[in-house]
Amino acid sequence: MMLINHVPLALLAGGAVASPLTLAPRTCYPNENDKQLCYRPPNGDPQGVDIKDVQFIATYLRNYGAQTRAGRLFNMAAKDTSGCGEWQVYAHGTAQAVAKHIDPSVDTSVLFADIATTIDGGANATPAQQAAALIGCGTDGGSLGVAVNASNPAYSGSTYPKGYVTKGIVVKIVMAGSGHPPRQRRKPGQAMSSEGLFNDRHPGQTGSSALTPLVYMVCLCELARTDSINCHARKPAVSSSYTFYRALEPRPLPLAPAPMSIFPFASPSHELPYRYHTDHPSLPIWPQLFSMAHTFRLQHLVVALLAFSSCTIAVGIPDIYTVQTGNGPGSCDAHAAVLDEWLEECIFSTDAALDAIDTYDQSKSVRNAMYAFFRVPTTSKGDSDIIQEIRKFIEDVFDFYNMSPVNDKTNFWLHCDSTFLSEHQTTDAAWDLNGKEMHNSKNELILIQDVDEYKLQVSGKEKPWWPTNITDLNGYYFDEDGGHFCSATNLGVTASIRRIERRPNGSTLAPKDERIASIIICPSAFSNPRAPNNYRDASNNIVLPGKSLGDCLPKSATLLHETFHAIFGEVMLAGPAEKYDIADVINLSALKSQKNIENYVFFIAHMYLLFGQANAKNPQDPVSVPKNWDFKVTGTRGKKTYGAVNIIP
C-alpha cells in the first residue's frame, strides 16, 4: 500500500544552492593558464563525458545566472582557495564542471552566464565558437579560462564585489565520479553571488528515478494513527482550520464546510485489480493517501500520482511541475504566463529574504521583523541556531524553485481548478488505473462500496469523484463537494503521497524520499480582488503609512504557501494550530510561529518590499519594487496588526 504523508522535500530538494563544493586539494602549476586544453594524450587522459551532459550543464548555469536581474556571480576568494583550490560548479550525468582558482594573488568574480559561455560558446554559438569552447573538446573534456564578457554592466555595477577581478579562474569539464562529496549549503552571511553550485543527483541515486507502476489506490481511514492527516484554511481577515478526523465537527465560523477526503484508486491492469509480486505472488500493493489543504475555507484533498520520469531543465513552471495542460477541465494553459511570473516572484522574494537574514546583525529592520514573525530576541546573533533554522526553511524553498538539484518533475504536479473531477456513485463499478472496471480473482465485479478502505469514507455526505481526463492521476476523491472543491473562496490545495507495501507479515513503509506532491490552484487564486497582482502593484498600493502587510501579499503568495506545504508537510503546523490572518500570526508563541507557514510568507513579503529593487528599464516588471516599505507591529493588545510605517529612500 502507499501511505501518503506531507512531503518533506528537504531530502528531494537536496543540497541545492550551496557553499562551494571543495574538491581534493590541488596544486598550482607554473605552466597552467587560461588557454583551451583538451584532455588528450599527451596533455591528459580523455574523460569520456557525454556531450549532451556537457550542454545540459552549460544551459543550466546560463538559466540559473539569469534568474536575477543583474546576473548571478560566482566568486572565488584567494583566502578560500589556497593552493589553487578547485570547486565543483555543477554535475550532471557523466560530466561535472569544476572551477579552479589559478591566481592566488587575486579575488575573482565572474558571471555564471560567462561560465556557461566558456563551456558551450554561447546560447546561439556558431560552430567556430563551439570549437573554441570546452564543448569543442568533445567527449575528452578539458580546461579553459572563463570567457568574460567585459561589457556586461554587472562587472561595473554596484553588485560587483569590491576589490574583485574577472581573471584567475579556469573551468574544467571532467568525468563525474561514481560518488561526489556531500553537498553543502551556503554559509551564514555569504552573499548569494558567491555560491558554488551542486550535483543534481540525489544521494545514492543512479540514473533517472523510477517506480514500478502501482496497482490501485485506496486509503485506510484510521486517520488517528498518523500526525500527518491535517487540513487548514486561510482567509484574508478571518481564519478557520481543522484537523481531519471522521467524526470532527467544523468550528462555527463562516464558510466552513465539513472536511473533504479524497482517495484515489487505480490499477495498471484491467484484467486484475492488482499486480502480483514475484516474492509474494498473492499480494497487491495498496497505497494509502493523505494530504493537507490550503484554502480560504476548510477542505481536504489527496491525489495519487503513479509515474516517474526524468526532468528537463529550464526556468519555467512546467519544468518544476508536471502541469495539467490541454483544453480539458483543470488545465493550466490559460494561466501559464501568470504562473511563470509567480515563480519569478517567489524566486526573487525568497532570495531577498535569505540575503536579509544574512544582514541580521547589521539591520534593525531585519531584527525587528524576525522578532515579530518568529519571536527571535533582537539581542540574538545572526549565526544563532534558531535564526539558521528559519533561514534553512526559506533556503530549501528557494533551492526547490531554482531546481537545485534538478528534481524529477513527475514528483510534483500542478493543476488549475478541481473541475476535472466527475461524480460517481458508491454502487458503481470500481475502476482501475486505465478507467476499466475491476474484477476480483473470481472475475466478479468490484463495486466502490466493496472496498473496505472506502467504507468509512462514504459514511456521511462524502461521494466518490473521478478525474475525467488525467489518466496518470486516476483515483477516487471522496468529498461532498469534490469537483466543486474550487469554490469562489478557495485558493488551492497540496497533496503528497508515500508508498506502503502490504505483505503477509505486515505493512512496510517506503523510504522517505519516495514521495510525490501535487498542487491544485483554484481560479480564485488568480482573480482574488483583495490580493495585488504582483509585488510591483503591492508596492505602489501602499499609499498611506499603516497599510497592513496582510493586504500587500501578492497573488503569488498562494504558490509560495503551497510550496512550503509540499516541501515540509507535517513538519509545519496544521489543523487548528495553524494561523493565517496577520493579527493571529504575530501573536503566536516562538515555537508555533517558527512552524507556521504564513509567518514565513509574511516575512518573505516584508523583506522583499523592504529590500527589493526597482527596474528602471522596465517599470512594468512584476518583480520590480518601485518603493521600499518597512513595517512594524501597530495597535494595542487584541487589535494588533503589522502596518507600513515609512518609505525607505
PyMOL commands that set and color helices and strands:
alter all, ss='L'
color gray80, all
select helices_A, chain A and resi 10-13+51-65+78-80+112-120+127-132+134-140+153-155+192-194+223-225+317-319+333-357+364-374+385-401+409-411+448-450+452-458+471-473+482-484+523-527+535-541+549-551+557-571+575-577+582-585+590-593+597-611
alter helices_A, ss='H'
color red, helices_A
select strands_A, chain A and resi 21-22+37-38+73-76+86-92+95-101+108-111+142-145+169-175+232-233+288-295+322-323+412-416+421-423+463-467+477-479+492-498+500-503+506-509+515-521+628-634+641-648
alter strands_A, ss='S'
color yellow, strands_A
deselect
rebuild
show_as cartoon
